[in-house]
C-alpha cells in the first residue's frame, strides 16, 4: 500500500522533526508562556493558508483524479475557521490577537508557506498531500499530549488550547481517511512527488519548531 510506503520513506525525516528541542520541552511541560505564544503565532501564519492552498490544489488536479478533487473540497469545509481558533487561543493566553493577525511570519514559516504555494501551482498539486501527511501526522502524535502537559504547567484555561486539543482529535479521523486516499494513487510519478513533498515539509516544518527560542 502506498500509504505504508510513504510512512516508511519518511521515517528518518519525521524523527528529525520530532528531535526539535522545543517539542521535547513541550511534552515535558517545560515550555514558557512566551514560547507557547510564539508557536501559536507561527501556526496562525501557516494555517491561514491551508484553505487557499486546498482551493488551488482542487482546481489544478487533472480529470483522472476527479475523485480526489471531491475529497479536497471536503477538506476545505473542515479546515475553514481553524486560523480563527488560533487567534482565540492567543487571546486566551493574554496576547493581542489583532497584532498577530497584522504581523509578518517568521522566516521559517514564510519559507514553508512559499514552498507550498510553489508546489501546488508550479509543479504537482498532489504535493499538498505531502504537507498534509506531515502536519496531520505530527498533530496526531503530539497535539493532545502537548496540550495537557502545557496546561498543567502554564495554568491556562481550556480556551487557550482549542487548536492543539481539537487537532489532536480531528486529525486522527483525517489520518485514517488520508491513508485511504493515498492508497488509491496509482501513478508512480504522483507517488514520487508526494514522498518528495513530505520529506521537504518535514524539514521545513521542523525548522519552524527549531526557530522558536
Buried (B, 14 or more C-beta within 10 A) or exposed (E): EBBEBBBEBBEEBBEBBBEBEBBEBBBEBEBEBEBBBBBBBBBBBBBBBBBBBBBBBBEBBEEEBEEBBEBBEEBBEBBEEBBBBBBBBBBBBEBEBEEBBEEEBBEBBBBBBEBBBEBBBEEBBBBBBBBBBBBBBBBBBBBBBBBBBBBEBBEBEEEBBBBBBBBBEBBBEBBEEBBEBBBEBEEEEBBEBBBBBBBBBBBBBBBBBBBBE
